Amino acid sequence: MATSLVGQMYDMILLIPGMMEAVKIDLRISRKSVLLLSSVIERGLSGKDDEKDGGILASIPEDALVELKTIAQECLEKAGLTDLSSKLKLIGKDK
């Protein structure tokens, strides 16, 4: 499936009535999983290659990306892993 077609599919799915409704999710996961999930979200949202290819992230509105970043940050805060995540990022930049 071409990346532009995938982007169009996501655009269509995001426009389905009810997709903007808030949902409450009671999520109980380990701190390890929170840290990994946050890293995956941040890495995926940086998606510089995806934007060039016209992939999924290229078609997502900016406010939705901000919301995902906020979710990742809130998960880290609730799990008490904000400082650890920051230090891991610094170590990753040193490589």
Helices and strands as residue ranges (DSSP letters): H 3-14, H 31-46, H 48-53, H 56-59, H 62-79, H 82-94
